[in-house]
Amino acid sequence: MNLKITLLGSGTSHGVPMIGCDCAVCRSADPRDRRLRPSILIEIAGAAPGSGAAASSFAQSVRSILVDTSTDLRAQALGHDIRRVDAILFTHSHADHVMGLDEIRRFNAMQKSAIACYGDARTRADLTRMFAYIFEPPAASGGGIPRLSPFTVAGAFSLGGVEVTPIPVLHGSRMILGYRLGAFAYLTDCSAIPESSWPLLAGVRTLVLDALRDRPHPTHFSVAEALEVVARLQPKRTYLTHICHDLPHAATCARLPAGVELAYDGLVLNV
């Protein structure tokens, strides 16, 4: 099956422009320098629509997968006319990746069904604590609560006929998840890749990879560190994401090696 990946947000936790900043990138007229919080939408061509009543039929009927519910999810959904979300993959539970979760209730209403969400055990526990009104609602609750079916990721699984492989990566001292679907991998918010994860990335041809800025950072790859990953994996094309306001789009792309460029909001990849 073919995958269509839309970069909904390519920015860091502050977004770009940052509040109260007058730097050249925050004031740039280049639309590629405007970066919402990080998230992608994966659409699976050829997946059949369905209600997903049973686990097996649900896995086959998935055709629209959201990776993270960013703080800017409402704006992203409106900007890209997103009308369906069949499943959500969470990389981790930091605010810029989960604080749009309440917006999922609109998709519940349109689809008339709960939406499956996937994350590691820590992320699931954090979401239950942060969004107790969703995951542990009171006996008598009002309307407007997102309906989610949570699952703990413990290994590869299938959605829409495509195998989803979780890729453990380090975000500072915390292990979080990237995801691989076929020849595509998405590794946001990472500062190191454990040796045990490298084989899971063998043969990736399209890579979206964290590269916060040029200067080193304790929880994110710098541009130079990201390029070391590219040199080891040798994908056909790489797009750097989770970008702060230190990196102007055009000038940075001009100095990157062939096959590597900055991602930008609205970029569409066909895999």
BAKOL-592434 format. One line per field, with one value per residue: x, y, z of N, C-alpha, C in turn; residue in one letter; residue number from 1. Coordinates in steps of 0.02 Angstrom, whole numbers. Atoms other than C-alpha are relative to their C-alpha. Layout:
BEGIN
n_px: [X, ...]
n_py: [Y, ...]
n_pz: [Z, ...]
ca_px: [X, ...]
ca_py: [Y, ...]
ca_pz: [Z, ...]
c_px: [X, ...]
c_py: [Y, ...]
c_pz: [Z, ...]
r: [A, ...]
k: [NUM, ...]
END
This chain:
BEGIN
n_px: [42, -35, 12, -5, -16, 4, -31, 47, -39, -72, -33, -17, 54, 24, 24, -34, -39, 7, 31, -44, -66, -6, -56, 13, 43, 67, 31, -10, 59, 2, 48, -33, -28, 54, -2, 43, -29, -12, 49, 8, 58, -17, 59, -15, 39, 22, 33, 72, 35, 40, 15, -50, 33, -43, -69, -29, 28, -23, -69, 1, 38, -35, -29, -26, -34, -29, -55, 2, 54, -38, 35, 31, 38, 59, -22, -25, 57, 35, -44, -9, 67, -1, 68, 2, -57, 18, -43, -49, -62, -35, -72, -11, 54, -15, 59, 8, 20, 63, 48, 58, 39, 71, 29, 20, 72, 34, -4, 48, 67, 8, -7, 46, -36, -61, -61, -54, -63, -55, -59, -33, 33, -7, 43, 69, 10, -1, 62, 54, -5, 10, 67, 41, 70, 11, -16, 33, 54, 46, 59, 48, -40, 34, -20, -61, -61, -27, 6, -62, -14, -73, -38, -71, -45, -52, -33, 31, 70, 24, 55, 16, -40, -70, -32, -26, -55, -24, -73, -21, -54, -10, 16, -36, -5, 63, 12, 65, 9, 11, 39, -16, 51, -31, -65, 3, -9, 10, -37, 0, -20, -49, -69, -43, 34, -34, -26, 52, 51, -26, 24, 70, 1, -36, 38, 45, -15, 24, -10, 12, -46, -9, -61, 26, -39, -70, -33, 21, 55, -1, 54, 15, -56, -18, -2, -58, 14, 49, -34, -36, 51, 12, -58, 1, 59, 0, 65, 1, 15, 8, 30, -14, 60, -6, -50, 11, -6, -70, -14, 41, 11, -36, -72, -22, 4, -53, -64, 8, -21, 52, 45, 20, 26, 45, 71, 39, 71, 35, -38, 33, -46, 32, -47]
n_py: [-60, -63, -44, -73, -29, -73, -31, -49, -47, 15, -44, 22, -6, -70, -21, -56, -43, 4, -58, -54, 2, -40, 23, 1, 57, -12, -53, 18, 2, 66, 41, 60, -17, 1, 70, 22, 54, 57, 53, 20, 41, 54, 26, 63, 10, 69, 27, -4, -29, 46, -23, 25, 30, 52, -20, 18, -42, -68, -6, -3, -57, -62, -32, -66, 7, -61, 11, -51, -50, -59, -58, -36, 47, -29, -40, 46, 35, -48, -21, 54, 30, 69, 19, 68, 27, 68, 23, -49, 27, -49, 9, -9, -39, -70, -42, -19, 59, 30, -47, -8, 62, -12, -12, 63, 11, -18, 58, 49, -19, 9, 70, 39, 57, -14, 2, 36, -37, 45, -31, 45, 3, -64, -50, 15, -20, -73, -25, 14, -50, -68, -5, 47, -7, 42, 71, 22, -50, 13, 41, -44, -50, -37, 17, -31, 33, 44, 72, 31, 68, 0, 63, -6, 24, 44, 30, -17, 16, -17, -48, -10, 45, -21, 14, -57, 23, -52, -7, -34, -49, -39, -72, -11, 63, 37, 39, -13, 40, -20, 51, 17, 33, 16, -32, -67, -3, -65, -2, -67, -6, 49, -22, 58, 61, 58, 48, 50, -27, -10, 50, -13, -55, 20, -3, -58, -42, -69, -10, -66, 6, -58, -40, -61, -61, 17, 10, 61, -5, 63, 47, 1, -1, -60, 15, 43, 67, 30, 20, 62, 53, 7, 33, 71, 34, -12, -1, -36, -70, -14, -65, -17, -28, -26, -52, -63, -60, -12, 25, -26, 56, -2, -2, 64, 51, -12, 28, 71, 44, 23, 48, -22, -68, -13, 8, -60, 14, 9, 44, 65, 51, 61, 55]
n_pz: [0, 1, -57, 9, -65, -2, -58, -27, -39, 3, -48, -67, -49, -1, 65, 33, -44, -72, -32, -21, 30, 60, 40, 72, 18, -26, 39, 70, 45, 31, -37, -25, -66, -49, -20, -55, -40, 43, 10, 69, 17, 47, 33, 33, 61, 9, -60, 8, -56, -40, -68, -46, -57, -27, 4, 64, 52, -13, 23, 73, 24, -14, 59, -18, -64, -26, -47, -52, 1, -20, -27, 55, 41, 30, 57, 51, 30, 43, 54, 48, 12, -24, -18, -27, -36, -20, -54, -22, -27, -42, -9, -72, -31, -12, 14, 70, 38, -24, -28, 43, -3, -7, 66, 30, -9, 63, 45, -28, 20, 73, 17, -42, -29, -37, 40, -33, -9, -16, -29, -47, -66, -35, 32, -18, -70, -2, 29, -47, -53, 27, 28, -40, 19, 59, -12, -61, -9, -56, 18, 33, 34, 52, 68, 26, -22, 52, -11, 23, -20, -6, 5, -16, 53, -26, 58, 64, 8, 67, 9, 71, 42, -2, -64, -37, -44, -46, -1, -62, 5, -61, -1, -62, -37, 6, 61, 31, 60, 68, 34, 69, 40, 64, 12, -31, -73, -31, -63, -27, -70, -21, -9, 12, 22, -30, 48, 14, 45, 67, 48, 17, 49, 60, 62, 4, 58, -15, -72, -30, -57, -44, 5, -31, 15, 9, -65, -35, -48, -38, 15, 72, 46, 38, 71, 13, -26, 45, 62, -15, 6, 73, 30, -18, 29, 72, 33, 64, -15, -71, -16, -70, -32, -69, 14, -37, 41, 19, 68, 55, 45, 63, -11, -28, 53, 48, -24, -17, 55, 46, -29, -67, -3, -56, 11, -12, -10, 63, 45, 12, 24, 25, -12]
ca_px: [0, 52, 68, 33, 117, 72, 184, 56, 187, 377, 414, 482, 381, 370, 320, 389, 367, 397, 295, 382, 527, 587, 725, 740, 657, 512, 481, 514, 393, 436, 286, 406, 475, 305, 308, 168, 199, 255, 133, 104, -46, -21, -152, -153, -208, -311, -371, -557, -673, -765, -836, -699, -818, -699, -513, -467, -587, -533, -350, -394, -511, -388, -343, -298, -170, -125, 45, 29, -109, -9, -57, -103, -213, -369, -278, -192, -355, -439, -289, -278, -464, -438, -605, -556, -439, -447, -301, -176, 5, 87, 275, 275, 176, 261, 139, 176, 134, -26, -114, -229, -307, -475, -499, -523, -703, -750, -688, -786, -942, -913, -864, -985, -855, -714, -537, -396, -238, -69, 79, 206, 161, 230, 140, -24, -3, 39, -112, -226, -162, -162, -332, -420, -587, -563, -487, -566, -727, -847, -1003, -1114, -1026, -1079, -1058, -909, -784, -668, -696, -533, -485, -308, -181, -6, 129, 241, 299, 251, 67, -41, -151, -239, -139, 26, 145, 184, 352, 388, 567, 632, 739, 811, 740, 870, 862, 686, 650, 510, 445, 473, 374, 412, 283, 357, 501, 453, 511, 466, 589, 545, 613, 767, 945, 1012, 964, 1003, 1105, 957, 849, 965, 917, 734, 780, 876, 815, 716, 706, 609, 656, 585, 711, 731, 858, 821, 962, 1149, 1202, 1201, 1049, 1028, 867, 869, 985, 1079, 1089, 1264, 1206, 1056, 1171, 1273, 1113, 1080, 1257, 1232, 1057, 1079, 895, 849, 778, 777, 673, 729, 591, 559, 650, 673, 691, 880, 863, 797, 722, 801, 975, 983, 925, 1057, 1197, 1126, 1192, 1096, 942, 922, 815, 713, 534, 399, 216, 108, 245, 168, 271, 214, 296]
ca_py: [0, 180, 303, 490, 581, 761, 861, 952, 1035, 1045, 1161, 1145, 1154, 1345, 1346, 1473, 1619, 1616, 1730, 1897, 1860, 1980, 1873, 1858, 1686, 1734, 1886, 1795, 1814, 1638, 1528, 1382, 1474, 1465, 1305, 1232, 1101, 931, 805, 707, 627, 460, 411, 233, 217, 61, 36, 0, 106, 21, 40, -63, -159, -305, -293, -383, -285, -123, -155, -179, -29, 101, 226, 386, 384, 536, 537, 641, 765, 925, 1084, 1153, 1008, 1112, 1234, 1089, 996, 1152, 1201, 1030, 989, 832, 744, 572, 499, 310, 288, 392, 345, 436, 459, 520, 628, 799, 943, 993, 815, 782, 943, 942, 778, 855, 902, 717, 727, 813, 662, 549, 646, 640, 456, 400, 288, 283, 304, 186, 264, 183, 226, 147, 108, 272, 378, 288, 317, 500, 526, 444, 564, 720, 683, 592, 660, 558, 396, 390, 490, 511, 402, 548, 652, 784, 780, 826, 699, 616, 430, 335, 152, 145, 10, -15, -33, -181, -227, -218, -218, -192, -45, -36, -183, -95, -155, -21, -46, 56, 122, 156, 314, 420, 592, 646, 511, 457, 317, 365, 295, 335, 237, 147, 102, 13, 114, 270, 314, 459, 499, 659, 718, 610, 638, 461, 297, 142, 9, -112, 7, 26, -141, -87, 58, -42, -7, 151, 258, 410, 477, 621, 657, 775, 916, 1059, 1180, 1188, 1204, 1044, 1012, 883, 808, 836, 802, 951, 966, 888, 743, 714, 708, 572, 469, 500, 446, 282, 242, 314, 343, 407, 567, 645, 788, 872, 918, 988, 1144, 1298, 1478, 1464, 1384, 1489, 1371, 1428, 1465, 1302, 1194, 1276, 1206, 1032, 883, 812, 715, 811, 964, 1047, 990, 1122, 1130, 1064, 960, 804, 646, 498, 335]
ca_pz: [0, -27, 117, 110, 254, 292, 408, 515, 625, 612, 757, 931, 1092, 1082, 900, 776, 787, 974, 1086, 1106, 990, 855, 778, 589, 582, 695, 586, 422, 275, 216, 261, 286, 438, 524, 626, 729, 862, 797, 725, 565, 479, 391, 263, 196, 16, -15, 163, 164, 271, 412, 587, 668, 780, 800, 828, 667, 557, 642, 603, 419, 408, 473, 338, 434, 575, 678, 764, 923, 966, 966, 1055, 884, 828, 799, 685, 596, 567, 498, 393, 310, 308, 412, 430, 491, 621, 641, 761, 860, 890, 1036, 1039, 1220, 1339, 1336, 1323, 1143, 1087, 1186, 1236, 1085, 1140, 1183, 999, 961, 1024, 859, 762, 881, 837, 649, 648, 783, 862, 987, 921, 963, 1035, 1060, 1170, 1286, 1467, 1536, 1407, 1441, 1628, 1601, 1488, 1616, 1748, 1637, 1559, 1700, 1640, 1480, 1544, 1717, 1697, 1843, 1848, 1798, 1666, 1545, 1357, 1253, 1319, 1193, 1173, 1159, 1164, 1234, 1194, 1263, 1130, 1167, 992, 809, 763, 608, 559, 391, 327, 365, 499, 629, 713, 870, 874, 1051, 1054, 1193, 1227, 1352, 1487, 1441, 1319, 1200, 1036, 855, 725, 564, 431, 282, 211, 313, 489, 602, 743, 831, 1000, 1006, 1065, 1040, 957, 1061, 974, 987, 883, 734, 656, 662, 547, 418, 241, 284, 128, 192, 363, 464, 602, 749, 725, 844, 802, 767, 949, 1054, 1164, 1303, 1237, 1049, 904, 835, 646, 647, 754, 642, 491, 578, 589, 404, 360, 453, 388, 213, 175, 3, 78, 251, 321, 483, 605, 780, 723, 832, 774, 755, 582, 437, 310, 147, 214, 312, 166, 56, 165, 195, 95, -52, 1, 165, 195, 330, 344, 344, 393, 252, 171, 92, 67, -38, 13]
c_px: [43, -20, 6, 11, -1, 32, -47, 36, 73, 40, 17, -58, -28, -38, 42, -51, -14, -34, 53, 69, 1, 59, -21, -47, -71, -37, 2, -67, -5, -48, 31, 35, -53, -12, -45, 33, -2, -55, 0, -66, 22, -65, 21, -45, -18, -31, -75, -32, -41, -10, 50, -31, 42, 72, 30, -26, 22, 70, 2, -33, 34, 29, 28, 28, 32, 57, 5, -58, 30, -44, -39, -46, -61, 19, 26, -56, -39, 42, 8, -65, -1, -70, -5, 66, -21, 41, 51, 60, 33, 74, 19, -50, 19, -55, -10, -23, -69, -55, -57, -48, -76, -34, -25, -76, -39, 2, -45, -70, -11, 0, -46, 32, 57, 60, 54, 62, 52, 59, 34, -33, 5, -45, -73, -14, -3, -65, -59, 0, -17, -71, -46, -73, -17, 6, -30, -57, -43, -62, -52, 39, -41, 24, 67, 64, 26, -8, 59, 4, 75, 31, 73, 42, 55, 40, -37, -73, -23, -57, -11, 41, 73, 29, 29, 52, 21, 77, 19, 60, 5, -15, 30, 9, -62, -4, -70, -4, 1, -41, 24, -60, 31, 69, 4, 10, -5, 33, 5, 23, 49, 70, 49, -43, 37, 23, -53, -53, 25, -23, -73, -7, 34, -46, -51, 22, -22, 0, -18, 33, 8, 67, -19, 34, 72, 35, -24, -56, -4, -53, -20, 64, 12, 0, 58, -13, -52, 33, 43, -47, -13, 57, 0, -57, -3, -69, 4, -12, -14, -27, 9, -59, 14, 51, -16, 13, 72, 14, -47, -5, 46, 75, 25, -1, 57, 66, -4, 22, -59, -43, -24, -24, -42, -71, -34, -73, -35, 37, -36, 51, -41, 52, -30]
c_py: [62, 42, 73, 29, 76, 25, 56, 54, -22, 39, -32, 15, 71, 18, 58, 37, -13, 63, 51, 1, 39, -21, -5, -57, 11, 54, -14, 1, -67, -45, -64, 12, 5, -73, -12, -58, -66, -53, -17, -38, -50, -27, -60, -8, -74, -32, 11, 32, -52, 26, -24, -32, -54, 19, -14, 44, 72, 10, 7, 64, 67, 29, 69, -4, 66, -18, 62, 49, 66, 55, 37, -43, 32, 40, -45, -35, 46, 18, -53, -39, -74, -17, -69, -16, -69, -24, 55, -38, 56, -17, 4, 52, 72, 44, 15, -58, -27, 51, 18, -59, 12, 12, -64, -11, 20, -57, -56, 15, -13, -74, -46, -63, 25, -7, -34, 45, -46, 40, -50, 7, 67, 53, -12, 21, 76, 29, -11, 51, 70, 11, -49, 3, -42, -74, -28, 48, -16, -38, 41, 57, 35, -22, 29, -31, -45, -73, -35, -72, -7, -69, 15, -32, -42, -33, 20, -22, 26, 50, 9, -43, 18, -15, 64, -26, 57, -1, 36, 46, 37, 73, 25, -67, -43, -38, 15, -41, 43, -55, -9, -35, -12, 32, 70, -6, 72, -1, 72, -3, -54, 30, -57, -59, -59, -49, -52, 25, 8, -53, 10, 53, -19, 2, 57, 45, 73, 8, 71, -3, 65, 34, 71, 63, -22, -14, -65, 14, -66, -50, -4, -4, 72, -19, -48, -71, -36, -24, -62, -59, -14, -38, -75, -37, 5, -6, 39, 74, 7, 71, 12, 37, 20, 56, 63, 60, 17, -17, 30, -54, 2, -4, -67, -54, 8, -31, -73, -44, -22, -54, 18, 71, 8, -18, 68, -19, -3, -42, -67, -48, -60, -55, -64]
c_pz: [0, 61, -22, 69, -6, 64, 25, 40, 0, 51, 66, 48, 5, -64, -27, -42, 74, 26, 19, -30, -65, -44, -74, -20, 26, -38, -75, -39, -35, 39, 28, 67, 54, 19, 60, 36, -38, -1, -74, -8, -53, -29, -42, -60, -7, 60, -6, 60, 37, 70, 50, 61, 32, -12, -68, -56, 10, -29, -76, -25, 12, -64, 16, 71, 19, 48, 44, -11, 25, 28, -54, -43, -33, -63, -56, -36, -47, -61, -54, -13, 20, 26, 29, 35, 26, 59, 15, 28, 41, 5, 74, 24, 16, -29, -74, -44, 20, 16, -48, 3, 4, -68, -33, 7, -63, -49, 25, -26, -74, -19, 39, 28, 43, -46, 40, 6, 30, 29, 47, 69, 37, -30, 17, 72, 7, -28, 46, 57, -26, -24, 36, -20, -62, 19, 64, 16, 60, -24, -38, -33, -52, -69, -18, 25, -56, 19, -33, 25, 4, -4, 17, -55, 32, -56, -63, -2, -68, 4, -75, -46, -3, 69, 29, 48, 46, 2, 65, -13, 66, -12, 65, 35, -7, -66, -25, -64, -63, -33, -71, -32, -68, -5, 30, 75, 23, 69, 23, 73, 20, 3, -9, -22, 31, -53, -20, -49, -71, -49, -21, -54, -66, -61, -4, -57, 9, 75, 19, 69, 37, -14, 24, -25, -13, 66, 33, 50, 37, -18, -73, -40, -24, -74, -15, 24, -43, -64, 11, -5, -74, -33, 15, -33, -76, -32, -66, 12, 74, 8, 75, 29, 72, 1, 40, -46, -17, -73, -51, -54, -61, 10, 27, -53, -50, 21, 20, -59, -43, 34, 70, -4, 63, -20, 9, 6, -68, -50, -6, -31, -23, 2, -29]
r: [M, N, L, K, I, T, L, L, G, S, G, T, S, H, G, V, P, M, I, G, C, D, C, A, V, C, R, S, A, D, P, R, D, R, R, L, R, P, S, I, L, I, E, I, A, G, A, A, P, G, S, G, A, A, A, S, S, F, A, Q, S, V, R, S, I, L, V, D, T, S, T, D, L, R, A, Q, A, L, G, H, D, I, R, R, V, D, A, I, L, F, T, H, S, H, A, D, H, V, M, G, L, D, E, I, R, R, F, N, A, M, Q, K, S, A, I, A, C, Y, G, D, A, R, T, R, A, D, L, T, R, M, F, A, Y, I, F, E, P, P, A, A, S, G, G, G, I, P, R, L, S, P, F, T, V, A, G, A, F, S, L, G, G, V, E, V, T, P, I, P, V, L, H, G, S, R, M, I, L, G, Y, R, L, G, A, F, A, Y, L, T, D, C, S, A, I, P, E, S, S, W, P, L, L, A, G, V, R, T, L, V, L, D, A, L, R, D, R, P, H, P, T, H, F, S, V, A, E, A, L, E, V, V, A, R, L, Q, P, K, R, T, Y, L, T, H, I, C, H, D, L, P, H, A, A, T, C, A, R, L, P, A, G, V, E, L, A, Y, D, G, L, V, L, N, V]
k: [1, 2, 3, 4, 5, 6, 7, 8, 9, 10, 11, 12, 13, 14, 15, 16, 17, 18, 19, 20, 21, 22, 23, 24, 25, 26, 27, 28, 29, 30, 31, 32, 33, 34, 35, 36, 37, 38, 39, 40, 41, 42, 43, 44, 45, 46, 47, 48, 49, 50, 51, 52, 53, 54, 55, 56, 57, 58, 59, 60, 61, 62, 63, 64, 65, 66, 67, 68, 69, 70, 71, 72, 73, 74, 75, 76, 77, 78, 79, 80, 81, 82, 83, 84, 85, 86, 87, 88, 89, 90, 91, 92, 93, 94, 95, 96, 97, 98, 99, 100, 101, 102, 103, 104, 105, 106, 107, 108, 109, 110, 111, 112, 113, 114, 115, 116, 117, 118, 119, 120, 121, 122, 123, 124, 125, 126, 127, 128, 129, 130, 131, 132, 133, 134, 135, 136, 137, 138, 139, 140, 141, 142, 143, 144, 145, 146, 147, 148, 149, 150, 151, 152, 153, 154, 155, 156, 157, 158, 159, 160, 161, 162, 163, 164, 165, 166, 167, 168, 169, 170, 171, 172, 173, 174, 175, 176, 177, 178, 179, 180, 181, 182, 183, 184, 185, 186, 187, 188, 189, 190, 191, 192, 193, 194, 195, 196, 197, 198, 199, 200, 201, 202, 203, 204, 205, 206, 207, 208, 209, 210, 211, 212, 213, 214, 215, 216, 217, 218, 219, 220, 221, 222, 223, 224, 225, 226, 227, 228, 229, 230, 231, 232, 233, 234, 235, 236, 237, 238, 239, 240, 241, 242, 243, 244, 245, 246, 247, 248, 249, 250, 251, 252, 253, 254, 255, 256, 257, 258, 259, 260, 261, 262, 263, 264, 265, 266, 267, 268, 269, 270, 271]
END
